[in-house]
Amino acid sequence: MESIEKDLLLKDIYERIREIRRELKLKDVDFEILDVEVVYQKGETLLNLYVLSRSDKSTVIGPGGWVVGRLREYLRDRFPGDLNCRYLYRQGYY
């Protein structure tokens, strides 16, 4: 993935998560997504989001998975095959 595309995708994901949290009337909290990686394998797309902390991961997933569920719906048409999201800690990544 090219750097410009990656930066745009990361910005779009970050903004969409904020918007989804507002729609769900959740607390507006700061969070950081350090990196995004798109992996195509066996007819599916894995979207790996790297976050700094457990609280960032919880913010992105949301209560009951509501935030990530809506994010997945929003991104579904942009990628081929089934879209699966994973949230990983990137330790030592600053």
URFEN-V468569 format. One line per field, one symbol per residue. phi: phi as a letter, one per 30 degrees, with the letter a starting at -180 (. if undefined). psi: psi as a letter, one per 30 degrees, with the letter a starting at -180 (. if undefined). burial: I if it has 9 or more other ideal C-beta (glycine too) atoms within 8 Angstrom, else O. A space follows every 10 residues. Layout:
# URFEN-V468569
phi: ???
psi: ???
burial: ???
This chain:
# URFEN-V468569
phi: .deddddddd dddedddedd ddedhcedbd abcdabbcbc ahibcccccc cdbddddddd didiiddddd dddddeddbd idcbcbbbdc dicb
psi: kleeeeeeee eeeeeeeeee eeeghlkjlk lkjelkkkkk khglkkjjkk leleeeeeee elkggeeeee eeeefeffkl akkkkkjkki kgj.
burial: OOOOOIOOII OOIIOIIIOI IIOIOIOOOO IOIOIIIIOO OOOIIIIIII IOOOOIIOII IIOOOIIIII IIOOIOOOIO OOIOIOIOII OOOO
